Amino acid sequence: MRITKVTTRNGDGGKTHLAKGETVLKSDNVIHCLGEVDELSSVIGVCLSYCKNSDISNFLKKIQNNLFDIGAVSYTHLTLPTS
């Protein structure tokens, strides 16, 4: 069996939930931020799949890990640690 369409019959009213249960509009800046961070991480992943230079690969992996942290902070609305 293949499911091609899933509906709740309620609609989402253009809203979504963050990690702590906070409801935000899908047009909210935090949702835009999450999408941009995810997109950049995906592009870096593609670059890594073609990269033959270990120094560059390691650098890109560090950037990608930082992007995961940024995404997590954005998703939970925490503040970034200062270092």
mmCIF file of the N, C-alpha and C atoms, coordinates in Angstrom:
data_MODEL
# 
_entry.id   MODEL 
# 
loop_
_atom_site.group_PDB 
_atom_site.id 
_atom_site.type_symbol 
_atom_site.label_atom_id 
_atom_site.label_alt_id 
_atom_site.label_comp_id 
_atom_site.label_asym_id 
_atom_site.label_entity_id 
_atom_site.label_seq_id 
_atom_site.pdbx_PDB_ins_code 
_atom_site.Cartn_x 
_atom_site.Cartn_y 
_atom_site.Cartn_z 
_atom_site.occupancy 
_atom_site.B_iso_or_equiv 
_atom_site.pdbx_formal_charge 
_atom_site.auth_seq_id 
_atom_site.auth_comp_id 
_atom_site.auth_asym_id 
_atom_site.auth_atom_id 
_atom_site.pdbx_PDB_model_num 
ATOM 1   N N  . MET A 1 1  ? 0.843  -1.165 0.000  1.00 0.00 ? 1  MET A N  1 
ATOM 2   C CA . MET A 1 1  ? 0.000  0.000  0.000  1.00 0.00 ? 1  MET A CA 1 
ATOM 3   C C  . MET A 1 1  ? 0.891  1.232  0.000  1.00 0.00 ? 1  MET A C  1 
ATOM 4   N N  . ARG A 1 2  ? 0.537  2.198  -0.803 1.00 0.00 ? 2  ARG A N  1 
ATOM 5   C CA . ARG A 1 2  ? 1.272  3.458  -0.873 1.00 0.00 ? 2  ARG A CA 1 
ATOM 6   C C  . ARG A 1 2  ? 0.329  4.600  -0.520 1.00 0.00 ? 2  ARG A C  1 
ATOM 7   N N  . ILE A 1 3  ? 0.744  5.388  0.463  1.00 0.00 ? 3  ILE A N  1 
ATOM 8   C CA . ILE A 1 3  ? -0.049 6.543  0.871  1.00 0.00 ? 3  ILE A CA 1 
ATOM 9   C C  . ILE A 1 3  ? 0.440  7.742  0.067  1.00 0.00 ? 3  ILE A C  1 
ATOM 10  N N  . THR A 1 4  ? -0.451 8.362  -0.683 1.00 0.00 ? 4  THR A N  1 
ATOM 11  C CA . THR A 1 4  ? -0.065 9.494  -1.511 1.00 0.00 ? 4  THR A CA 1 
ATOM 12  C C  . THR A 1 4  ? -0.574 10.821 -0.972 1.00 0.00 ? 4  THR A C  1 
ATOM 13  N N  . LYS A 1 5  ? -1.495 10.779 -0.032 1.00 0.00 ? 5  LYS A N  1 
ATOM 14  C CA . LYS A 1 5  ? -2.044 12.012 0.505  1.00 0.00 ? 5  LYS A CA 1 
ATOM 15  C C  . LYS A 1 5  ? -2.436 11.798 1.962  1.00 0.00 ? 5  LYS A C  1 
ATOM 16  N N  . VAL A 1 6  ? -1.982 12.703 2.806  1.00 0.00 ? 6  VAL A N  1 
ATOM 17  C CA . VAL A 1 6  ? -2.328 12.635 4.224  1.00 0.00 ? 6  VAL A CA 1 
ATOM 18  C C  . VAL A 1 6  ? -3.004 13.946 4.594  1.00 0.00 ? 6  VAL A C  1 
ATOM 19  N N  . THR A 1 7  ? -4.185 13.860 5.185  1.00 0.00 ? 7  THR A N  1 
ATOM 20  C CA . THR A 1 7  ? -4.883 15.066 5.621  1.00 0.00 ? 7  THR A CA 1 
ATOM 21  C C  . THR A 1 7  ? -5.388 14.879 7.044  1.00 0.00 ? 7  THR A C  1 
ATOM 22  N N  . THR A 1 8  ? -5.475 15.986 7.760  1.00 0.00 ? 8  THR A N  1 
ATOM 23  C CA . THR A 1 8  ? -6.023 15.940 9.120  1.00 0.00 ? 8  THR A CA 1 
ATOM 24  C C  . THR A 1 8  ? -7.448 16.473 9.163  1.00 0.00 ? 8  THR A C  1 
ATOM 25  N N  . ARG A 1 9  ? -7.885 17.065 8.045  1.00 0.00 ? 9  ARG A N  1 
ATOM 26  C CA . ARG A 1 9  ? -9.206 17.670 7.900  1.00 0.00 ? 9  ARG A CA 1 
ATOM 27  C C  . ARG A 1 9  ? -9.385 18.920 8.764  1.00 0.00 ? 9  ARG A C  1 
ATOM 28  N N  . ASN A 1 10 ? -8.313 19.358 9.416  1.00 0.00 ? 10 ASN A N  1 
ATOM 29  C CA . ASN A 1 10 ? -8.400 20.551 10.254 1.00 0.00 ? 10 ASN A CA 1 
ATOM 30  C C  . ASN A 1 10 ? -7.665 21.736 9.652  1.00 0.00 ? 10 ASN A C  1 
ATOM 31  N N  . GLY A 1 11 ? -6.689 21.483 8.806  1.00 0.00 ? 11 GLY A N  1 
ATOM 32  C CA . GLY A 1 11 ? -5.850 22.561 8.308  1.00 0.00 ? 11 GLY A CA 1 
ATOM 33  C C  . GLY A 1 11 ? -4.900 23.018 9.394  1.00 0.00 ? 11 GLY A C  1 
ATOM 34  N N  . ASP A 1 12 ? -3.905 23.758 9.013  1.00 0.00 ? 12 ASP A N  1 
ATOM 35  C CA . ASP A 1 12 ? -2.943 24.210 10.011 1.00 0.00 ? 12 ASP A CA 1 
ATOM 36  C C  . ASP A 1 12 ? -3.026 25.711 10.242 1.00 0.00 ? 12 ASP A C  1 
ATOM 37  N N  . GLY A 1 13 ? -3.900 26.391 9.531  1.00 0.00 ? 13 GLY A N  1 
ATOM 38  C CA . GLY A 1 13 ? -4.063 27.823 9.717  1.00 0.00 ? 13 GLY A CA 1 
ATOM 39  C C  . GLY A 1 13 ? -2.808 28.619 9.423  1.00 0.00 ? 13 GLY A C  1 
ATOM 40  N N  . GLY A 1 14 ? -1.883 28.027 8.659  1.00 0.00 ? 14 GLY A N  1 
ATOM 41  C CA . GLY A 1 14 ? -0.644 28.726 8.337  1.00 0.00 ? 14 GLY A CA 1 
ATOM 42  C C  . GLY A 1 14 ? 0.320  28.795 9.504  1.00 0.00 ? 14 GLY A C  1 
ATOM 43  N N  . LYS A 1 15 ? 0.134  27.916 10.485 1.00 0.00 ? 15 LYS A N  1 
ATOM 44  C CA . LYS A 1 15 ? 0.975  27.927 11.682 1.00 0.00 ? 15 LYS A CA 1 
ATOM 45  C C  . LYS A 1 15 ? 1.703  26.591 11.822 1.00 0.00 ? 15 LYS A C  1 
ATOM 46  N N  . THR A 1 16 ? 2.787  26.621 12.582 1.00 0.00 ? 16 THR A N  1 
ATOM 47  C CA . THR A 1 16 ? 3.545  25.413 12.882 1.00 0.00 ? 16 THR A CA 1 
ATOM 48  C C  . THR A 1 16 ? 4.058  25.520 14.312 1.00 0.00 ? 16 THR A C  1 
ATOM 49  N N  . HIS A 1 17 ? 4.594  24.440 14.829 1.00 0.00 ? 17 HIS A N  1 
ATOM 50  C CA . HIS A 1 17 ? 5.064  24.399 16.216 1.00 0.00 ? 17 HIS A CA 1 
ATOM 51  C C  . HIS A 1 17 ? 6.573  24.236 16.264 1.00 0.00 ? 17 HIS A C  1 
ATOM 52  N N  . LEU A 1 18 ? 7.172  24.924 17.211 1.00 0.00 ? 18 LEU A N  1 
ATOM 53  C CA . LEU A 1 18 ? 8.603  24.796 17.446 1.00 0.00 ? 18 LEU A CA 1 
ATOM 54  C C  . LEU A 1 18 ? 8.836  23.751 18.533 1.00 0.00 ? 18 LEU A C  1 
ATOM 55  N N  . ALA A 1 19 ? 10.088 23.509 18.850 1.00 0.00 ? 19 ALA A N  1 
ATOM 56  C CA . ALA A 1 19 ? 10.457 22.426 19.772 1.00 0.00 ? 19 ALA A CA 1 
ATOM 57  C C  . ALA A 1 19 ? 9.805  22.539 21.135 1.00 0.00 ? 19 ALA A C  1 
ATOM 58  N N  . LYS A 1 20 ? 9.688  23.736 21.648 1.00 0.00 ? 20 LYS A N  1 
ATOM 59  C CA . LYS A 1 20 ? 9.107  23.919 22.984 1.00 0.00 ? 20 LYS A CA 1 
ATOM 60  C C  . LYS A 1 20 ? 7.594  24.038 22.958 1.00 0.00 ? 20 LYS A C  1 
ATOM 61  N N  . GLY A 1 21 ? 6.989  23.770 21.790 1.00 0.00 ? 21 GLY A N  1 
ATOM 62  C CA . GLY A 1 21 ? 5.542  23.822 21.674 1.00 0.00 ? 21 GLY A CA 1 
ATOM 63  C C  . GLY A 1 21 ? 5.001  25.177 21.272 1.00 0.00 ? 21 GLY A C  1 
ATOM 64  N N  . GLU A 1 22 ? 5.880  26.148 21.111 1.00 0.00 ? 22 GLU A N  1 
ATOM 65  C CA . GLU A 1 22 ? 5.453  27.485 20.707 1.00 0.00 ? 22 GLU A CA 1 
ATOM 66  C C  . GLU A 1 22 ? 4.869  27.438 19.295 1.00 0.00 ? 22 GLU A C  1 
ATOM 67  N N  . THR A 1 23 ? 3.757  28.098 19.098 1.00 0.00 ? 23 THR A N  1 
ATOM 68  C CA . THR A 1 23 ? 3.124  28.161 17.787 1.00 0.00 ? 23 THR A CA 1 
ATOM 69  C C  . THR A 1 23 ? 3.550  29.450 17.096 1.00 0.00 ? 23 THR A C  1 
ATOM 70  N N  . VAL A 1 24 ? 4.022  29.318 15.863 1.00 0.00 ? 24 VAL A N  1 
ATOM 71  C CA . VAL A 1 24 ? 4.422  30.485 15.076 1.00 0.00 ? 24 VAL A CA 1 
ATOM 72  C C  . VAL A 1 24 ? 3.827  30.367 13.681 1.00 0.00 ? 24 VAL A C  1 
ATOM 73  N N  . LEU A 1 25 ? 3.686  31.506 13.034 1.00 0.00 ? 25 LEU A N  1 
ATOM 74  C CA . LEU A 1 25 ? 3.236  31.495 11.645 1.00 0.00 ? 25 LEU A CA 1 
ATOM 75  C C  . LEU A 1 25 ? 4.316  30.888 10.765 1.00 0.00 ? 25 LEU A C  1 
ATOM 76  N N  . LYS A 1 26 ? 3.894  30.213 9.705  1.00 0.00 ? 26 LYS A N  1 
ATOM 77  C CA . LYS A 1 26 ? 4.873  29.650 8.783  1.00 0.00 ? 26 LYS A CA 1 
ATOM 78  C C  . LYS A 1 26 ? 5.651  30.735 8.060  1.00 0.00 ? 26 LYS A C  1 
ATOM 79  N N  . SER A 1 27 ? 5.153  31.953 8.110  1.00 0.00 ? 27 SER A N  1 
ATOM 80  C CA . SER A 1 27 ? 5.848  33.090 7.509  1.00 0.00 ? 27 SER A CA 1 
ATOM 81  C C  . SER A 1 27 ? 6.794  33.771 8.501  1.00 0.00 ? 27 SER A C  1 
ATOM 82  N N  . ASP A 1 28 ? 6.882  33.260 9.721  1.00 0.00 ? 28 ASP A N  1 
ATOM 83  C CA . ASP A 1 28 ? 7.734  33.831 10.757 1.00 0.00 ? 28 ASP A CA 1 
ATOM 84  C C  . ASP A 1 28 ? 9.205  33.761 10.348 1.00 0.00 ? 28 ASP A C  1 
ATOM 85  N N  . ASN A 1 29 ? 9.979  34.733 10.807 1.00 0.00 ? 29 ASN A N  1 
ATOM 86  C CA . ASN A 1 29 ? 11.404 34.771 10.481 1.00 0.00 ? 29 ASN A CA 1 
ATOM 87  C C  . ASN A 1 29 ? 12.156 33.531 10.950 1.00 0.00 ? 29 ASN A C  1 
ATOM 88  N N  . VAL A 1 30 ? 11.750 32.945 12.066 1.00 0.00 ? 30 VAL A N  1 
ATOM 89  C CA . VAL A 1 30 ? 12.457 31.756 12.554 1.00 0.00 ? 30 VAL A CA 1 
ATOM 90  C C  . VAL A 1 30 ? 12.272 30.590 11.584 1.00 0.00 ? 30 VAL A C  1 
ATOM 91  N N  . ILE A 1 31 ? 11.110 30.473 10.978 1.00 0.00 ? 31 ILE A N  1 
ATOM 92  C CA . ILE A 1 31 ? 10.874 29.403 9.999  1.00 0.00 ? 31 ILE A CA 1 
ATOM 93  C C  . ILE A 1 31 ? 11.692 29.663 8.745  1.00 0.00 ? 31 ILE A C  1 
ATOM 94  N N  . HIS A 1 32 ? 11.750 30.930 8.328  1.00 0.00 ? 32 HIS A N  1 
ATOM 95  C CA . HIS A 1 32 ? 12.578 31.294 7.182  1.00 0.00 ? 32 HIS A CA 1 
ATOM 96  C C  . HIS A 1 32 ? 14.048 30.972 7.474  1.00 0.00 ? 32 HIS A C  1 
ATOM 97  N N  . CYS A 1 33 ? 14.498 31.313 8.671  1.00 0.00 ? 33 CYS A N  1 
ATOM 98  C CA . CYS A 1 33 ? 15.876 31.034 9.082  1.00 0.00 ? 33 CYS A CA 1 
ATOM 99  C C  . CYS A 1 33 ? 16.180 29.541 9.029  1.00 0.00 ? 33 CYS A C  1 
ATOM 100 N N  . LEU A 1 34 ? 15.270 28.739 9.574  1.00 0.00 ? 34 LEU A N  1 
ATOM 101 C CA . LEU A 1 34 ? 15.469 27.283 9.567  1.00 0.00 ? 34 LEU A CA 1 
ATOM 102 C C  . LEU A 1 34 ? 15.589 26.745 8.144  1.00 0.00 ? 34 LEU A C  1 
ATOM 103 N N  . GLY A 1 35 ? 14.761 27.251 7.246  1.00 0.00 ? 35 GLY A N  1 
ATOM 104 C CA . GLY A 1 35 ? 14.817 26.809 5.856  1.00 0.00 ? 35 GLY A CA 1 
ATOM 105 C C  . GLY A 1 35 ? 16.122 27.190 5.189  1.00 0.00 ? 35 GLY A C  1 
ATOM 106 N N  . GLU A 1 36 ? 16.591 28.401 5.439  1.00 0.00 ? 36 GLU A N  1 
ATOM 107 C CA . GLU A 1 36 ? 17.851 28.861 4.840  1.00 0.00 ? 36 GLU A CA 1 
ATOM 108 C C  . GLU A 1 36 ? 19.040 28.066 5.377  1.00 0.00 ? 36 GLU A C  1 
ATOM 109 N N  . VAL A 1 37 ? 19.060 27.829 6.685  1.00 0.00 ? 37 VAL A N  1 
ATOM 110 C CA . VAL A 1 37 ? 20.142 27.057 7.298  1.00 0.00 ? 37 VAL A CA 1 
ATOM 111 C C  . VAL A 1 37 ? 20.142 25.629 6.743  1.00 0.00 ? 37 VAL A C  1 
ATOM 112 N N  . ASP A 1 38 ? 18.977 25.037 6.628  1.00 0.00 ? 38 ASP A N  1 
ATOM 113 C CA . ASP A 1 38 ? 18.854 23.686 6.093  1.00 0.00 ? 38 ASP A CA 1 
ATOM 114 C C  . ASP A 1 38 ? 19.316 23.624 4.637  1.00 0.00 ? 38 ASP A C  1 
ATOM 115 N N  . GLU A 1 39 ? 18.928 24.619 3.867  1.00 0.00 ? 39 GLU A N  1 
ATOM 116 C CA . GLU A 1 39 ? 19.324 24.665 2.454  1.00 0.00 ? 39 GLU A CA 1 
ATOM 117 C C  . GLU A 1 39 ? 20.842 24.779 2.317  1.00 0.00 ? 39 GLU A C  1 
ATOM 118 N N  . LEU A 1 40 ? 21.453 25.641 3.101  1.00 0.00 ? 40 LEU A N  1 
ATOM 119 C CA . LEU A 1 40 ? 22.904 25.795 3.052  1.00 0.00 ? 40 LEU A CA 1 
ATOM 120 C C  . LEU A 1 40 ? 23.607 24.514 3.470  1.00 0.00 ? 40 LEU A C  1 
ATOM 121 N N  . SER A 1 41 ? 23.109 23.871 4.505  1.00 0.00 ? 41 SER A N  1 
ATOM 122 C CA . SER A 1 41 ? 23.689 22.605 4.950  1.00 0.00 ? 41 SER A CA 1 
ATOM 123 C C  . SER A 1 41 ? 23.587 21.543 3.856  1.00 0.00 ? 41 SER A C  1 
ATOM 124 N N  . SER A 1 42 ? 22.487 21.536 3.137  1.00 0.00 ? 42 SER A N  1 
ATOM 125 C CA . SER A 1 42 ? 22.313 20.585 2.038  1.00 0.00 ? 42 SER A CA 1 
ATOM 126 C C  . SER A 1 42 ? 23.313 20.844 0.918  1.00 0.00 ? 42 SER A C  1 
ATOM 127 N N  . VAL A 1 43 ? 23.521 22.104 0.589  1.00 0.00 ? 43 VAL A N  1 
ATOM 128 C CA . VAL A 1 43 ? 24.495 22.457 -0.461 1.00 0.00 ? 43 VAL A CA 1 
ATOM 129 C C  . VAL A 1 43 ? 25.900 22.035 -0.034 1.00 0.00 ? 43 VAL A C  1 
ATOM 130 N N  . ILE A 1 44 ? 26.218 22.263 1.220  1.00 0.00 ? 44 ILE A N  1 
ATOM 131 C CA . ILE A 1 44 ? 27.526 21.832 1.717  1.00 0.00 ? 44 ILE A CA 1 
ATOM 132 C C  . ILE A 1 44 ? 27.651 20.316 1.639  1.00 0.00 ? 44 ILE A C  1 
ATOM 133 N N  . GLY A 1 45 ? 26.571 19.597 1.933  1.00 0.00 ? 45 GLY A N  1 
ATOM 134 C CA . GLY A 1 45 ? 26.592 18.138 1.813  1.00 0.00 ? 45 GLY A CA 1 
ATOM 135 C C  . GLY A 1 45 ? 26.872 17.681 0.396  1.00 0.00 ? 45 GLY A C  1 
ATOM 136 N N  . VAL A 1 46 ? 26.289 18.356 -0.576 1.00 0.00 ? 46 VAL A N  1 
ATOM 137 C CA . VAL A 1 46 ? 26.564 18.032 -1.979 1.00 0.00 ? 46 VAL A CA 1 
ATOM 138 C C  . VAL A 1 46 ? 28.036 18.308 -2.289 1.00 0.00 ? 46 VAL A C  1 
ATOM 139 N N  . CYS A 1 47 ? 28.528 19.444 -1.837 1.00 0.00 ? 47 CYS A N  1 
ATOM 140 C CA . CYS A 1 47 ? 29.943 19.771 -2.049 1.00 0.00 ? 47 CYS A CA 1 
ATOM 141 C C  . CYS A 1 47 ? 30.846 18.704 -1.441 1.00 0.00 ? 47 CYS A C  1 
ATOM 142 N N  . LEU A 1 48 ? 30.496 18.255 -0.245 1.00 0.00 ? 48 LEU A N  1 
ATOM 143 C CA . LEU A 1 48 ? 31.296 17.219 0.413  1.00 0.00 ? 48 LEU A CA 1 
ATOM 144 C C  . LEU A 1 48 ? 31.311 15.917 -0.382 1.00 0.00 ? 48 LEU A C  1 
ATOM 145 N N  . SER A 1 49 ? 30.223 15.622 -1.046 1.00 0.00 ? 49 SER A N  1 
ATOM 146 C CA . SER A 1 49 ? 30.167 14.367 -1.799 1.00 0.00 ? 49 SER A CA 1 
ATOM 147 C C  . SER A 1 49 ? 31.104 14.390 -3.007 1.00 0.00 ? 49 SER A C  1 
ATOM 148 N N  . TYR A 1 50 ? 31.488 15.573 -3.457 1.00 0.00 ? 50 TYR A N  1 
ATOM 149 C CA . TYR A 1 50 ? 32.389 15.704 -4.602 1.00 0.00 ? 50 TYR A CA 1 
ATOM 150 C C  . TYR A 1 50 ? 33.814 16.085 -4.210 1.00 0.00 ? 50 TYR A C  1 
ATOM 151 N N  . CYS A 1 51 ? 33.986 16.548 -3.000 1.00 0.00 ? 51 CYS A N  1 
ATOM 152 C CA . CYS A 1 51 ? 35.274 17.084 -2.568 1.00 0.00 ? 51 CYS A CA 1 
ATOM 153 C C  . CYS A 1 51 ? 36.298 15.972 -2.375 1.00 0.00 ? 51 CYS A C  1 
ATOM 154 N N  . LYS A 1 52 ? 37.476 16.180 -2.949 1.00 0.00 ? 52 LYS A N  1 
ATOM 155 C CA . LYS A 1 52 ? 38.566 15.204 -2.822 1.00 0.00 ? 52 LYS A CA 1 
ATOM 156 C C  . LYS A 1 52 ? 39.652 15.679 -1.865 1.00 0.00 ? 52 LYS A C  1 
ATOM 157 N N  . ASN A 1 53 ? 39.622 16.939 -1.494 1.00 0.00 ? 53 ASN A N  1 
ATOM 158 C CA . ASN A 1 53 ? 40.639 17.530 -0.627 1.00 0.00 ? 53 ASN A CA 1 
ATOM 159 C C  . ASN A 1 53 ? 40.205 17.385 0.831  1.00 0.00 ? 53 ASN A C  1 
ATOM 160 N N  . SER A 1 54 ? 40.999 16.666 1.623  1.00 0.00 ? 54 SER A N  1 
ATOM 161 C CA . SER A 1 54 ? 40.606 16.388 3.015  1.00 0.00 ? 54 SER A CA 1 
ATOM 162 C C  . SER A 1 54 ? 40.580 17.649 3.870  1.00 0.00 ? 54 SER A C  1 
ATOM 163 N N  . ASP A 1 55 ? 41.455 18.608 3.605  1.00 0.00 ? 55 ASP A N  1 
ATOM 164 C CA . ASP A 1 55 ? 41.436 19.855 4.374  1.00 0.00 ? 55 ASP A CA 1 
ATOM 165 C C  . ASP A 1 55 ? 40.136 20.621 4.130  1.00 0.00 ? 55 ASP A C  1 
ATOM 166 N N  . ILE A 1 56 ? 39.738 20.704 2.881  1.00 0.00 ? 56 ILE A N  1 
ATOM 167 C CA . ILE A 1 56 ? 38.491 21.389 2.539  1.00 0.00 ? 56 ILE A CA 1 
ATOM 168 C C  . ILE A 1 56 ? 37.300 20.628 3.099  1.00 0.00 ? 56 ILE A C  1 
ATOM 169 N N  . SER A 1 57 ? 37.333 19.303 2.976  1.00 0.00 ? 57 SER A N  1 
ATOM 170 C CA . SER A 1 57 ? 36.237 18.482 3.518  1.00 0.00 ? 57 SER A CA 1 
ATOM 171 C C  . SER A 1 57 ? 36.075 18.699 5.013  1.00 0.00 ? 57 SER A C  1 
ATOM 172 N N  . ASN A 1 58 ? 37.182 18.697 5.726  1.00 0.00 ? 58 ASN A N  1 
ATOM 173 C CA . ASN A 1 58 ? 37.120 18.899 7.177  1.00 0.00 ? 58 ASN A CA 1 
ATOM 174 C C  . ASN A 1 58 ? 36.575 20.278 7.513  1.00 0.00 ? 58 ASN A C  1 
ATOM 175 N N  . PHE A 1 59 ? 36.989 21.290 6.751  1.00 0.00 ? 59 PHE A N  1 
ATOM 176 C CA . PHE A 1 59 ? 36.493 22.644 6.967  1.00 0.00 ? 59 PHE A CA 1 
ATOM 177 C C  . PHE A 1 59 ? 34.984 22.709 6.716  1.00 0.00 ? 59 PHE A C  1 
ATOM 178 N N  . LEU A 1 60 ? 34.529 22.105 5.624  1.00 0.00 ? 60 LEU A N  1 
ATOM 179 C CA . LEU A 1 60 ? 33.100 22.093 5.308  1.00 0.00 ? 60 LEU A CA 1 
ATOM 180 C C  . LEU A 1 60 ? 32.291 21.343 6.359  1.00 0.00 ? 60 LEU A C  1 
ATOM 181 N N  . LYS A 1 61 ? 32.848 20.259 6.886  1.00 0.00 ? 61 LYS A N  1 
ATOM 182 C CA . LYS A 1 61 ? 32.156 19.504 7.937  1.00 0.00 ? 61 LYS A CA 1 
ATOM 183 C C  . LYS A 1 61 ? 31.992 20.338 9.205  1.00 0.00 ? 61 LYS A C  1 
ATOM 184 N N  . LYS A 1 62 ? 33.011 21.143 9.525  1.00 0.00 ? 62 LYS A N  1 
ATOM 185 C CA . LYS A 1 62 ? 32.903 22.023 10.695 1.00 0.00 ? 62 LYS A CA 1 
ATOM 186 C C  . LYS A 1 62 ? 31.799 23.059 10.478 1.00 0.00 ? 62 LYS A C  1 
ATOM 187 N N  . ILE A 1 63 ? 31.772 23.628 9.280  1.00 0.00 ? 63 ILE A N  1 
ATOM 188 C CA . ILE A 1 63 ? 30.718 24.593 8.967  1.00 0.00 ? 63 ILE A CA 1 
ATOM 189 C C  . ILE A 1 63 ? 29.349 23.933 9.077  1.00 0.00 ? 63 ILE A C  1 
ATOM 190 N N  . GLN A 1 64 ? 29.232 22.718 8.534  1.00 0.00 ? 64 GLN A N  1 
ATOM 191 C CA . GLN A 1 64 ? 27.953 22.012 8.564  1.00 0.00 ? 64 GLN A CA 1 
ATOM 192 C C  . GLN A 1 64 ? 27.527 21.720 10.003 1.00 0.00 ? 64 GLN A C  1 
ATOM 193 N N  . ASN A 1 65 ? 28.461 21.329 10.847 1.00 0.00 ? 65 ASN A N  1 
ATOM 194 C CA . ASN A 1 65 ? 28.138 21.091 12.262 1.00 0.00 ? 65 ASN A CA 1 
ATOM 195 C C  . ASN A 1 65 ? 27.672 22.371 12.945 1.00 0.00 ? 65 ASN A C  1 
ATOM 196 N N  . ASN A 1 66 ? 28.319 23.483 12.622 1.00 0.00 ? 66 ASN A N  1 
ATOM 197 C CA . ASN A 1 66 ? 27.882 24.770 13.181 1.00 0.00 ? 66 ASN A CA 1 
ATOM 198 C C  . ASN A 1 66 ? 26.480 25.120 12.706 1.00 0.00 ? 66 ASN A C  1 
ATOM 199 N N  . LEU A 1 67 ? 26.174 24.809 11.456 1.00 0.00 ? 67 LEU A N  1 
ATOM 200 C CA . LEU A 1 67 ? 24.829 25.068 10.934 1.00 0.00 ? 67 LEU A CA 1 
ATOM 201 C C  . LEU A 1 67 ? 23.784 24.223 11.665 1.00 0.00 ? 67 LEU A C  1 
ATOM 202 N N  . PHE A 1 68 ? 24.125 22.980 12.004 1.00 0.00 ? 68 PHE A N  1 
ATOM 203 C CA . PHE A 1 68 ? 23.197 22.148 12.786 1.00 0.00 ? 68 PHE A CA 1 
ATOM 204 C C  . PHE A 1 68 ? 22.922 22.803 14.139 1.00 0.00 ? 68 PHE A C  1 
ATOM 205 N N  . ASP A 1 69 ? 23.989 23.328 14.764 1.00 0.00 ? 69 ASP A N  1 
ATOM 206 C CA . ASP A 1 69 ? 23.820 24.013 16.053 1.00 0.00 ? 69 ASP A CA 1 
ATOM 207 C C  . ASP A 1 69 ? 22.946 25.252 15.902 1.00 0.00 ? 69 ASP A C  1 
ATOM 208 N N  . ILE A 1 70 ? 23.189 26.030 14.856 1.00 0.00 ? 70 ILE A N  1 
ATOM 209 C CA . ILE A 1 70 ? 22.380 27.221 14.608 1.00 0.00 ? 70 ILE A CA 1 
ATOM 210 C C  . ILE A 1 70 ? 20.919 26.847 14.401 1.00 0.00 ? 70 ILE A C  1 
ATOM 211 N N  . GLY A 1 71 ? 20.675 25.769 13.643 1.00 0.00 ? 71 GLY A N  1 
ATOM 212 C CA . GLY A 1 71 ? 19.309 25.295 13.434 1.00 0.00 ? 71 GLY A CA 1 
ATOM 213 C C  . GLY A 1 71 ? 18.639 24.892 14.736 1.00 0.00 ? 71 GLY A C  1 
ATOM 214 N N  . ALA A 1 72 ? 19.401 24.203 15.582 1.00 0.00 ? 72 ALA A N  1 
ATOM 215 C CA . ALA A 1 72 ? 18.845 23.767 16.871 1.00 0.00 ? 72 ALA A CA 1 
ATOM 216 C C  . ALA A 1 72 ? 18.502 24.960 17.750 1.00 0.00 ? 72 ALA A C  1 
ATOM 217 N N  . VAL A 1 73 ? 19.376 25.941 17.765 1.00 0.00 ? 73 VAL A N  1 
ATOM 218 C CA . VAL A 1 73 ? 19.137 27.145 18.555 1.00 0.00 ? 73 VAL A CA 1 
ATOM 219 C C  . VAL A 1 73 ? 17.904 27.878 18.020 1.00 0.00 ? 73 VAL A C  1 
ATOM 220 N N  . SER A 1 74 ? 17.807 27.977 16.715 1.00 0.00 ? 74 SER A N  1 
ATOM 221 C CA . SER A 1 74 ? 16.655 28.662 16.110 1.00 0.00 ? 74 SER A CA 1 
ATOM 222 C C  . SER A 1 74 ? 15.366 27.919 16.415 1.00 0.00 ? 74 SER A C  1 
ATOM 223 N N  . TYR A 1 75 ? 15.403 26.600 16.333 1.00 0.00 ? 75 TYR A N  1 
ATOM 224 C CA . TYR A 1 75 ? 14.209 25.776 16.538 1.00 0.00 ? 75 TYR A CA 1 
ATOM 225 C C  . TYR A 1 75 ? 13.710 25.848 17.974 1.00 0.00 ? 75 TYR A C  1 
ATOM 226 N N  . THR A 1 76 ? 14.633 26.009 18.897 1.00 0.00 ? 76 THR A N  1 
ATOM 227 C CA . THR A 1 76 ? 14.246 26.055 20.306 1.00 0.00 ? 76 THR A CA 1 
ATOM 228 C C  . THR A 1 76 ? 14.182 27.476 20.845 1.00 0.00 ? 76 THR A C  1 
ATOM 229 N N  . HIS A 1 77 ? 14.478 28.464 19.989 1.00 0.00 ? 77 HIS A N  1 
ATOM 230 C CA . HIS A 1 77 ? 14.464 29.884 20.383 1.00 0.00 ? 77 HIS A CA 1 
ATOM 231 C C  . HIS A 1 77 ? 15.401 30.149 21.554 1.00 0.00 ? 77 HIS A C  1 
ATOM 232 N N  . LEU A 1 78 ? 16.521 29.461 21.593 1.00 0.00 ? 78 LEU A N  1 
ATOM 233 C CA . LEU A 1 78 ? 17.529 29.733 22.622 1.00 0.00 ? 78 LEU A CA 1 
ATOM 234 C C  . LEU A 1 78 ? 18.443 30.833 22.121 1.00 0.00 ? 78 LEU A C  1 
ATOM 235 N N  . THR A 1 79 ? 19.239 31.360 23.000 1.00 0.00 ? 79 THR A N  1 
ATOM 236 C CA . THR A 1 79 ? 20.213 32.350 22.566 1.00 0.00 ? 79 THR A CA 1 
ATOM 237 C C  . THR A 1 79 ? 21.550 31.658 22.331 1.00 0.00 ? 79 THR A C  1 
ATOM 238 N N  . LEU A 1 80 ? 22.274 32.134 21.327 1.00 0.00 ? 80 LEU A N  1 
ATOM 239 C CA . LEU A 1 80 ? 23.567 31.563 21.013 1.00 0.00 ? 80 LEU A CA 1 
ATOM 240 C C  . LEU A 1 80 ? 24.555 31.882 22.120 1.00 0.00 ? 80 LEU A C  1 
ATOM 241 N N  . PRO A 1 81 ? 25.387 30.889 22.491 1.00 0.00 ? 81 PRO A N  1 
ATOM 242 C CA . PRO A 1 81 ? 26.415 31.168 23.493 1.00 0.00 ? 81 PRO A CA 1 
ATOM 243 C C  . PRO A 1 81 ? 27.474 32.090 22.905 1.00 0.00 ? 81 PRO A C  1 
ATOM 244 N N  . THR A 1 82 ? 28.022 32.958 23.711 1.00 0.00 ? 82 THR A N  1 
ATOM 245 C CA . THR A 1 82 ? 29.098 33.824 23.237 1.00 0.00 ? 82 THR A CA 1 
ATOM 246 C C  . THR A 1 82 ? 30.429 33.205 23.651 1.00 0.00 ? 82 THR A C  1 
ATOM 247 N N  . SER A 1 83 ? 31.365 33.259 22.717 1.00 0.00 ? 83 SER A N  1 
ATOM 248 C CA . SER A 1 83 ? 32.686 32.683 23.046 1.00 0.00 ? 83 SER A CA 1 
ATOM 249 C C  . SER A 1 83 ? 33.788 33.573 22.556 1.00 0.00 ? 83 SER A C  1 
# 
